[in-house]
Each structure stands twice: as C-alpha cells, then as structure tokens.
C-alpha cells in the first residue's frame, strides 16, 4: 500500500457476481426484507466470536475490558439505521475482500436460483451473502471498521452500483470506534419503518434472540436497553424450552427460514462433558453436493466459539446444523490441532451414532417426518453406505428406494416380499426411473414378480460397488455377472409357455456373433435376464458395474471395459441368424448396437448403424 493509498479515497469495481447480486437486491421485490437486519446481526455476532477466539492467544485485543456486544441505533432525523459491534473488525484489505467479492463456489447457480425463487430471502440466508441484503432497504451503505489491535480506521461505502469506495477513516471515526465495525444504512423512503423501535424489537425477537452477545437498542430518546436474551440455549434444560424456542434457535443458528424437521438436544456426561443442539432442516439446501462437503456444525468450548468447520460429523451428515459445546477441550486449541484431537474424535463418533439413532427413531415413530428428511437428504445419507463401515447396516435399514413395487421402499419391506427360492436383493443403476423401468434386464425378474430396486442417484453407482448384504441377503446388480432365476417360479402360464418354446442352436449362433463382433465385446452368451428383448449388455462378475464404469469414464477416472453381450435364444432376431446366411453379420452387429442404445450409449458408428438398419427394413419389405 502506497502513501497516497493511505490518505486518499479509492474507487474499486465489484466482482462481477457481486454486481449482479446487488442489481437483484437494489431492484428486489422480495417481501421478506426483514432478513437484512437478521443477517447484519449474525455477521456482528460472528465478529464478536472471532474476537473472543483470537483474544485467547492475544489478550491485548480486549485490553480495554469492554465485553463484546452489538448495538442498533435508529436515527429518524438522518434516516439512518446503524448496526455496531465491538468485535474483531476489518482492515482495508479485509473490507475489500469481504465486501467486494463472493469467495464461494456455485455463485452462478445461486444467482440463477435467486432470480427464479419465490423465497429469495430464504436462499440469501442459506448462501451466506446476507450483507448484500441490506441493499434491499438502503440506497447507500457506509461501513466503518477498525481491526482489533490496530490504529487504522477505514471506511467502505457504496450505493449498490458497479463499485465501492474505500478511504481512511476520519479522526472522529477513530475516536468513536476503538475496535469493531459500524454499518450505517441510509434507508430508502419505503423502508423507514425499520427506524421504529417496535419493528427492530420484533425482528430481533423473531430471528436473533439466541445470539449469545447482548443486542442493545439505542433509541433517540431514553436509555439503551438490551432486547435479546443472549443465552446459550443449548446449555439450558430441555424442560425449560418449547418447540417455538427451538424453532427460533434453529433459525438464529442456521440463518434459515424453514422449520427444523428434527431436533436433537442433549448433554453428555462422563469421560467427556459436552452439550449438543443439532437440527435437520426440512428443506433441501442450495448446494448439497458442493465439492468440499463441509459440515455446518459449530464448535464451542465453554460457550466460546472456536470453529464452524471442525469436522464434527461425517460428510454424509453435512446437512445437519447446530452447535456442540465442549467443557473439556482447551480454549486455545488451534484449527490445526482440531484435525487430530482424540477428544474431538470421540465426540464425533458418539454424536454421529446419536444422530443415526435419532433418524432410526423417526423412521419408526414419525415416518412422515423421516420421509421428508429422506426426500431432501437421502442422496447424502447414502454416501455413508460407502464411507461408514461401522454404521453401514443401520444406514441400509434407514435407506428408502424406488423399486418396481413402488416408492420409498425399505430393504426390510423388500426382504418381506422375497419370492420362493429368492436369495438375493436385485437392483439396477441408471439415469432415471423411467429409463430403468424400460430396461430389458428387468424382463425375466418381472415375469417372476421379483422386486428390483431402481437406483438413480449418482452416489448409487459407488456404494453398490461395496458388495453389501442386508439380513443375510447379498445385493446383486442385474447389470453385472451371471443371474440365475431358474429356481424362482414364473407367475403366469404364458410366461411358462414362452420358456418352453424351442431355442436356437446356442453354440452355433454364439460362434457366429463372436466371430462378427470380435474385440467389440469380451464375451457372448445366452441370457437368463431376457424374455422379450433380443439382447442386452452386462459387466463381468469382476470389476465395477457398467453404471459406475460410465460415471468414472465421464470424469476421466477410468476407461470402459468391453461388455458381455447377452442374447435371448428364443427371440426371432437371434434365431434368424442361423438361417439368414447373407445377413448374419448385419444381424449380429444390430444385436450389439440396439443393446448399446438401450444402455443410453451411441453405436460405435451411428451412420453405419442407420444404413444397416435401413437395409434390413427394406429387405423385409421386399420379401413380403
């Protein structure tokens, strides 16, 4: 930073995504404008939390002895509403970084959703860009800040256009602000209601009552007074709290607008003592599959905020939000120490088991509530089937699937529906339920009334590779290895008659097809899966299923192996190969190519496939 920079105001453009977001805020039509105050208070609370944490290692940061607090100052003469905290504060670069850019993945997706959403306020809270919500009610914002432990005061100002101005603070700013941040909103003409004390108290009571720091309202007349309870709700007894208390705590802790679908509140005593207050949301978050897979549970030590990314639950439970407050961890624990702390590992193990148990209880006692959680977060929970060996059977029992028998089927229901002599649980992995229902690999299972799980989440291709079993019954893919449905009786007489029809000469036809296809396939064999279709492709018994192979290939993490072509020896197209000497090559290639199309793949040479199909159709028309 040059000397000129230190004494002169500088204008800087917003990051493109911020400019687009501000355009939406300035021209906002959202009815829930109250969110701006909740978000500013939440940011102020975070700043106070950070100050308390940094002051553990550097006590001089709080040398003045003033405890962290938040003040709200309405000024009807100036038409300003000011939110002030004496937290950690920001230096010049932090003001630029924090208020001029959005350093978060998925921003484009968020902006798209925000443009289309009816509940824009809910999305703003979920995505953590709450500061910019202030532009819904203000036509100009001035932020004055001094980082704790420094002498410099800086001001950031913007009217919500294409950029902002950053300048050194005045001597008056320096006298007024010993540390922390002051955000002055110059309110729009239609937002003057937020200068009324009863409006401010209403919003704080609804959304910020459980903020741990005192929130003081400084009216133009009269004494400043605290307007929130400022208590760590998770430290209170369950008997003291109502459902409304928990709902307000959930919204305050998570910055969400929905209601919690599940609330878990308890205190652990024994070798370790800690309080737990966790929630499962009732609505799906904006970015559940963000690459970092970060959790949303905050770690406190004796009511002092330590970290919001302490990895307190496994990644597959990252939808769970809330607080864990330890009485035993050292206050000066660093973020690096958190990664390998044995006490924290024990807490994580115990709390994870408790969350899974609570989901089990919900599935049995409140199935409708559990169904809502599963519909929103089931794809995440299924990640645990691959990652969490210890709780795999519990998670399998919790899982719900779409199958050929209906939706939200449990494996317990599946096992109760087993057919005579059925010893395996069958499934198919694919892109959509509609496409799977038309998959020819279901034909023989359908003729016997065998239920098949239809798995369409991307994670399904991974966890099914773990060779799992449930209630002693192994899970078996209909796209991999041999399948023998022979011992399971057929449902209808017609199906039995079809099975009794004479089949083609298997050895001769397989030899012709193998000779034609050569290296395109790893093998050709008669199928136990098909009853009406001519052919299908399957993977061998070793290695990944074809669905997983395709997924890995799309991510350049592996290549597709050569499939096995299975053929229906009773299908007219297959039987024709024995007699149609001049068309044997075309018919053999057609069996492979139509199987590829049914798998959602393109034939190796689409033009040659179209020409071959045209010739066969014309040949059939001529011989009529």
N, C-alpha and C positions, 0 to 999 in steps of 0.2 A: 504494500500500500504506500503510495507517494504522499508527500506533504500536502499537495493540492487535494488529494482524495480525502485527507483527514479534515480539511477545513471547508470543503465545498460540497454542495448537493450534487448528486449524480443521478441521472435518469437511466433506467435499465428496462429492457423488454421482458415480459413474462415468457416463460417456456410456452410453446405452442399449445400444449394440453391445458395449462393454466388459463391462457387467454380464452380458449374455447369454453372451459368450465365457468369462467367469470361471465362470459356472454350469457350462458344459461342462467346464472344467478341474478344478474342485473335485470334480465327480462323474465324473471321467474314468475310462473303462475301457480306455484305450489301453495296450497292453503296452510300447510304446517310450517309457517315461518318461525314459530316458537323455537325451532331447533337451533337457531343461531346462538341463543343465549346458553342453551344446554351445552353446545359444542365449545363455546368460549370458556365456560366454567370448567368443562372437562380438561381443556388444554391448560388452564391455570392450575388445576389440581395436579396434572402431570408435572408441571414445572416445579410445584412445591414438593412433590415426591422426589424429583431428581435432586433438588437442593438438599433434602434430608439425607439422601443416599450419599451424595458427594461430600457432605459435611462429616460423615463418619470418618473418612480418611483425611479431610481438611477442615477441622473445626472452625478455622478462621473465617470460613464462608458465612458463618452465622455469628460472627463476633459481636454484632450489635445486640444479640439476645432476643431479637424480635421473632416470635414464632411464626411459621408460615400461615398465611391466611389470604382470603380473596375478598375484595371489596367491589361493590357495584354502586356507581354514582350516577344518578339521573340528573340532568340539568335542563329544565324546561326553557330557560332563557336562551341558552345556546343551542337547544335541540340536539344535545349530545347524550349518549349513554356510554359510560366508561367502565370497563372491567379491568381491575388492577389486581395483580398478585405480587407478592414479595418472594417469589420462587427463584429458580436458577438464573433466569434472564437469558438474553441473547446478545452476542457481539455482532459486529457489522456483517461478517460473512454468514453467520447463522441466520440472521434476518433475511439475507438474500436467498440462502439455500432453503430455509423453511417456508418462506412466504412467496417465493418466486418460482419454485419448481415443485413438481409432484414426483418424488423418487419412489415410484411404486409400479410394479408390473401390472399389466391388464388395464392401464388407464384408458386406452381406446375403447375397450369393451365396456368399461364403466360409463364413459361418456355416451356411448350408444344406448346403454340401458337407461341412463338418466334422462336422455332425450325422450325415450318412449314411455318411461314409467309413469304410472299414476301416483305412486307413492314415492316421489322423488326424495322427500325428506328421509325416508327410511333408508334409501340407498346411500345418501350422503353420510348418514351415521355409520352404516356398515363399512364404508370405504375409507373413513378416516380423513376426509378433506373438509372437516367441519369449519375451519376458519373462514373459508370462502363463502360459507352460507351466510355470513354477516352481510354480504353484498345484496342479499335479498331485502334487507331493511335499511341499508345505509348507502348513500351515494358517494360518500368519501370515508375512508378509514385511515387513522393515523396511529401507528404503533411506536411507542417509545420504550426502549429497553436498555437495561444495564446488566451485564453478566456479573453474577456474584463474584467478588474478589477483584474486580477491575475498576478503573476510574472513568472509562469511556462510556458515554451515553449516546445512543444512536436512535434516529427516527426513520421509520419506513412509512410511506404514505402512497395511497393510490385511490383513484376514483373508479376503479373497476374497468379501465380501458385496456390498452395494449401493453401497459407497463407500469412501473412504480418508480418512486424517487427515494433515494437513501441519502441521509445527511447527518452530520454530527448534531447531537442534542445541544440545547442552549444551557446557559448557566442555571437558569431557573429549573430546567429539566433535571439537571444534576443535583440540585438541592432537594427537589421533590422526590426523586427516585434514587434511593440508596442501593437497591438491587431489585431485580424482577422486571415485570412487563406491564405496561399500561396501554390498553387498546381503547381508543376513543372513536365511537361510531357517530358520524354526522347523519342523523336519521332522515329518511325520506319523509315526505309530507304525509304519506298514508301509513307511516309506522310510528307515529307519535304516541300511540297507546303504550309503547314499551317504556315511556317515561313515567307512567303511573306506578306507584309503589305496589298497589294490589296486583297488577299484572306481573311484576317482577317476582313477587312472593308466590303467586300461583305457579309460575314456571319452575321456580326453584323447588317448590314443594312437590311438584309432579315428577321432575326429572333429576334433581340434584340434591335431594335431601340427605342422601347417604354419602355424599362427598365427605371425606374424613377431615377436611380442614374447615374452619369457620368461614361461612359466607356472610359478610356484613353488608347490609343495605344502608347507604349513607344518603338519607333524604335531604332535600334542600332546606327543610326546617326540621328541627328536632335532633335527637341523638342517634348515632349509628347503632344499629342493633343486628344481632345475629339472626338469620332467618332459616337456617338448616339445623338438623340435629347433630351433624358432624360426628356420628358414631360409627364404629366398625361393626356393621350389622352382623357379620359372620361370627363375632365374638359373643353375641347375645344368645340366650337360650331360645330354643325353638318354641317353647311355650309362651314366650313373650311376643311372638311375631305372628302376623296374619298373612293371608295369601296376598293381600294388597301390599304389605311391606316387602314381601319377596318380589312382587312384580316391579315395584319401584326400584328395588336394589338391582334387579336384573337390568332394567333399562339404564340405570345410572352407571353400572359397571361395564356394560357392553355397548353403550350408545346405540341401542336397538329400539325399535318401535313396536315390535311384536310382543307377544306374551311368552313366557317360558313354558315349554311343553313338559319339562321335567326339572324338578328342583331337588338337589341333594345337599343337605346341611347337617353336619355332624362335627363332633370333636373327638379326636383320637387321643387316648391317654395310654401311658405305659412306657416303653423304652424311649418313645418319642411323643411329644405333645404338639399337636397342630390342629387348627380349625380349618374346615373345608366348607365352602359355599360354591356349588357348581350348578350350572344351568345347561339344559339342552334347548336351543331355540326351537320355535315352532315353524320358522320359515327358513328356506334354503339361503345360504349366504351368496354374495355376488360371485366370489371366486373360490369355490370349494376345492378346485384342483390346481391351485397356484403351485408352481414348481417347488418352492421352499417347504411346503407342507408344514408351516409353522403353527404351533399351538396358540391358544388365546387365553391361557390361564395365568393369572398374575401371581407372583411370589412376593409375600410379605414376610418379614421377620419381626415379631413383636410389634405389629401394626406399622412398621416402616417398609415402604415399597422398595423392593430390590430389583425386580426384573419382570418384564412381560414376555420373555422368550426363554424361560428356564427349562423348557422341555419337561414339563411336569406330568404330561400324559403322552402315550404313544401317538404317532402321527395319525393313525386311523381314527382317533377320538378328537381330532383337532377342531371339530365343530362344537365341542363342549367349552363353555365360557365360565369364568368366575375367578375365585380367589382361593389360595392356600396360604395360611398364615402360620409360620413355624415359631415355636417358643424356644427351640434348641439350637438352630443354626446361628453362626456368628454374624453379627450385624455387618462386619467388614468383609463378608465373603465377596470375592470378585466374580465377574461373569465367567472368567476362565475356570475358576475353581468349581463353578456350578456344574460344569460338564462331567466332572469325575468325582463328585462328592458322594460318598457312600450313604450318608444320611438321606440325601435327596433321592438317591436311587431306591432306598427302602420306602420313602414316602410315595414315589411314583408307582412302585409295584403295588402297594396297599391301596392307593386311591384308584388305580386302574381296575383292580379286582372289585372294588366297591361300585364303581360306575357300571361295570358289566353286570354285576349282581342287581343293581337298580334297574337296568334295562330288562333283565330277566323278570323281575317282579312286575314291571309294567306290562310286559308281553302276556303275563298270566292274569293279572288283576285288572288292568286297564288296557285291553287290546286295541281299542280305538286310538288312545293316546300314543301307544307304541307304533301303531301303523303310520301315524303322522310323522313320527321321528324317522321311521324306516324309509318312508317315501322321500323324505328330504335328504337323509344322510346314509341310506343303506349302501350306496356305492362306496362311501368312505369306510364304513364298518367292515365291508368285505375285504378291504386291504389287510385287515388283521388276520384273515384266514391264511394269508401268505406269510405275514410277518410275525404273528404272535403264536408260537408253538404251544406255549403253556395254556392259553385260553382258547385254542382252536376249536375244541368240541363245544364249548359254550357258545362261541360265535357262530358255529354251524347251526346250533339249535336256535339261535336268535334270528338267523337269516331267513328272509322271505323271498320267494321266487315266483316268476310267472312260469307256468307249465302248460302242457297240453290239457290239463284238467282245470285250469283257472289261474287267477292272480293271487299273489301274496300267500303262496303255499309254503308251509314249513316242511322240513325234512321229516319231522315226526308224522305229519299228515301223509307224506309220501310213503313212508315205511308201512303205515297202517293200510295203505292202498296197494301193497305189493300183490302181484298175481301169483298163482300157484307155480312153484319151481323158480320164481324170480329171485336171484341172489345179488343183484347189483342195482345201483341207482343210476339211471341213464340221464345224460344231458347233451345238449348241443349248444355251441357258442357261435354267435353270429352278429350281424349288424343291426337287425331289427326283428321283432317278434313276428311281423307279417312275413318276412322272408324265411324265417326259420320254420314257420308253420307250413310253408310250401316246399320245404326241403325233402327230397326223395328219401333221405336216410331215415325219415320217420315212418315210412310206409309199413314195414314189417312190424315195428313196435305198435303202430296204430291198429293193425289187424288183430293184435293180441290184447288190445286195451291197456298197454303198458304206458304209464305216465312218463313223460320226458320233460326235464327242466329246460327252459328256453332262456339262455343267458346272453344278455345284450350289452352289459356294461363293459367298457374296455378292460377293467380290472379282472373280469371273469376269465379272460384268457390266461391270466397269470396264476391266480390261486388254484384253478383246477389242475394246473401242472404239478401240484404238490402231492398227488396220489393220496387223496383223503378217503376216509370212510366214516360212516355215521351209523351207529347202532349195529356195528359189525358188517355193514353192507358197503363195499367199496363203490366210489363214484366212478362211472365209466362213460367216456365220450363215445357218441355214435359216429364220430369222425376219425376215430383212431383205433388201430388194431383190429383183431378178429371179434366178431359178435356172433353168438350162437343163441338164437331164440327158439331152437328146436324143442327143448323141453317144456316151453310155455305154450299152453293150448291156444288155438285160434278161436276168435269169438263167433264167427258166422260160418255157416255151411258153405257159402260161396267162396270164402277165403280158403276153406279146406279143399274145395274143388279146384281152385286155381293152383294150389300147391301140388295137386295130384296130376296136373297137366304134364304131358311129356316135355322134357327139357332137351335142349340142343346137345350135340356131342361136345361136352365141355373141353376135352383135351384138344380136339381139332380146332375149335373156334378160338380158344385161348392162344394156341400156337400161331394162328393167322394174325390175330390182333397184336400179339407181342412182336411178330416179325415186321408188321407195318409201323407200329409206334416206336419201336427201337428204344432209344435213350430218353424219349419223352417221359416215360413212366418207369418206376422201379419194379413194377410187377403188374400182372393182370390176373384176376381171379374171380371165381363165381361169388356172388353176393348173397349174404343172409339178411341184408338190410332192405332189399328192394322187393316190391310186389308188382308195381305197375310201371315204374320208370325203367329206362333201359340201362342206365349207368350212373355211377357217382364216383367221386374221388375221396380217398381217405388217406390218413397218415399211417405209417407203420407203428408197430407196438412200442418201439423205442423212440426216444426223442419227443419234441413238443407236438402238440395238436396243431392242425393246419391253421386254426384261427390265431394262435399265438405266433406261429411262423410268419403269417401275413403281417401281423402287428409289428413284430420285430423288424421285418424287412422294410416296412414303411418308414421306420425310424433309423434305417441303415445300421441295424444292430445284428444283422444275420441275413442269410440268403434262404430262399425257399428250396427245400429238398424236393426230389422227384416223388410225386404221389403214387399211390397204388390205384389203379383203375379197377373198380368192381363192376361186374356186368350181371344183368338179370338173364339167366339162361332160358327163361320162358318168354322173354319179350320177342315179338315178331322181328324187330330190327336186328337183334342178336342172332336169331335163328336164320335170318336171311343170309347171313354171312356164309353159312355152309353151302348155299345153293347159288347165290349171285356171284359167280366167279369173277365177272368183269367189274363188279362194284365192291369187291371185298376191301380194297384199300380205302375207297371213299367212305364206306360204312364204318370201318374201324376208326378212321380219323373223326368221323361225325360223333361216334360214341364218346371220344375224348373231349371234343370241343363243346358238345352240349353239356357235359358234366362240368367243364370249366365255367360255362355261362351260369349254370345253376349255383355255382360257388361264388358268383359275383366277380369272376375273373374274365379277362378277354382271351379269346383264342390266340394262339401264337401268331397266326397270320389271318387277321379278320377278312381280308379281301379273298384269300384262298378259300376260307370257310364259306363265305357268301356264294362264291362261284360253285363250290362243291354242292352246297345245298340246292342251288338253282338247278343244277344238272340232275340231281336225284329227283327233284319235284317234277321236272319236265319228263324225265324218263318214266315216272309213274303215270303221268297223264297220257303219254304216247301209248303205253301198254294197256290202257283201259279198253 
